[in-house]
Amino acid sequence: MRLFVGLPLPEELLQPVVALQSRLRGGRPVDEDNLHLTLAFLGECSIPLAQDVDEMLRSLAIYPITLQLGGLDLFGPAVALRATAGPGLVALQGRVAQAVRMAGVDLPRRRFRPHVTVARMSSAATPEQQQRVGRDIQAFGDVSLSATEIAEIALYRSHLRREGAEYEILATYPDFS
């Protein structure tokens, strides 16, 4: 199964993000149920490995962090809201990465670029569609959402479908502090 660890968006962020999506003219909006911020992409995992990851994540103390979203950007074919890489978020991502590595996942070491994908552009996008996305990024590039406290992470399973990925939360890890 294809897994990742992420931050589910709380209701107070979900509604402003959905409102922003409704104003975008370029790209296909990400379904509201799929909006999240990825902390670690694990890729394909066996059931025993997924159980080990779950056990390691359960052992983490999850402290509340402040999430600040603002500014649109293009991440490959994705239109994304950037997240400020504040010390709390960076520390949480580092602890999650360490935990999944300790569980046995061969997690590549990449620079953490926190973001929430809000729309996807087709790989076969026409020049006109690409221009629309560019205009959206210019028009809403300085959007800023209210800082929100988050105290929960989730282990997600990604189901790849023809119409796009669908994400299923397998487990959540609330604030145990």
N, C-alpha and C positions, 0 to 999 in steps of 0.2 A: 504494500500500500504506500501511496505517495503522501508524505507528511511534512508539516512545518509547524513552528511555534510562533504565535503572534499575539498581538494585543487586539481583542475585540473592541470596537468603538462603542463607548457608552452612548445612551440615548441623547445626552446633551451635545454630543458631537455628531451623531448620526443624522439628525434632522438638518443641521446647517450644511452638511456634506451633500445630502440628497437634494437640498434646495440649490446648491451650487451646480450639481450635475444637471438639474433641469434647465439651467441657463447655458450649458455648453452645447454648441452646435456640431462639434467635430468629435468623432469617435463614438463607440458604443458604450453607454454607461454601465459600470459594474453594478450588479444587483445589490440592493441594500443589504441583504443577508451575507454578502461576500466581502463587505468593506472591513478592512483590518490593516494593521501595520505588522509586517513580518519581522520577527526577531531572528529566526534561524530557519533556513530551508533545508530539510533533512533528505529529501528525495525519496527513493524507493526504500522501504524498510520492511523486514519480515515481522510477523506478529511477535515473536520473542524479543526482537530488538525494540519494537514499539513499546512493549511492556517494560523493558529496561529503561527506556526514555521516560516513560510515565513515572516510574519509581524515582528516578533522579530528579525529575521536576517536582514531585511531591515533597522531596527533601529540601527544596529551596525555600528560604524565607522570602516571600514576595512583599516588598515594601511599596507603599503608594509612591507613584511618580507623577510629575506634572507633564502632560502632553500638550505641546503647542503646535498646531498645524497652521501653515500659512505659505502662500506662494505656489503657483502652478508651475510645473516643469514637465519636460518630456523625458521619460526613461525608456529608451527603445521605442516600442510601439504603444507604450502606456502613458496616458496623461495622469500625472500624480500631484497630490498635495504634499509638499515637503513638510517634514516634521523637524523641529529644532532638536539637534542632537545635544540636549542638555546632559549634565552629569548623571542624573538619575536614570535617564533612558539608556545612555551609553553603558553605565554600570550594569543595568538589568540585562541588556543584550549580551554583555560579556559573560555574566553569570549563567545565562541560558546556554550560550555557546559552549561554555566549559562543561555544564551538566550533560548536554547531549553528546559531547565528545567522550566524557567519562562513561556514558552508557554504551559506547562502542560505535557511534556514528562518525564516519570519516567526513567531518564538516570542513569544507574548504575555507581557508582564511582569506576573507575579502573585507574591503573597507565597508563599514556600516553606513549606508545612505538611507536613513529612515524616511519613509514616505507611505502614503496611502494611495493606491491606484484607484482613480475615480472613473476612468474611461479607457477603452482600448481601441487602438486603430488597427484596422485590417492590414495584413502584410501586403495586400493587393490594393491599398488605398490609392485612389486617383490623385493627381496633383491638386485638384479642387478640394478634395477631402483633407489633404495635408495642409492646404492653405487655411481651411476652416479651423483646424486644430491650432495652427500657428496664431490665428486671430484670437482664438479663445485664450491661449496662453498670454498673449499681450493684453487682452481685455481684463482678465482675472488674475494676472500674475502677481498682483500685490494683495490678494485676498488674505485675510487673517482671521482665524477663528479664536474664540475665547479659550484660554488655557484651561485644561480640565485635568482633574486628578483621576488616575487610573490605578487600581489595586488588584488587577486580575490579568493573568495570561491564559492562553488556551493552546492545547494541542489539536491541530486541525488535520483532517484527511482531505485531500484534493481528489475529486472525481473528475477526470477529463471527459468532457462530452463534446459532441460536434458543435453545439451552440455556445460552448465556452465551459470553463471550469466551474464546478460547484463545490463549495467547501462545507464540510461537516465538522462540527466541534466534537471531538472525542472525549475531552476532559478539560476542566478548568482548574486553575490553581489560584485560589483567592488569597487575600492578605492574612497571613498567619501571625503577623507580628504582634 
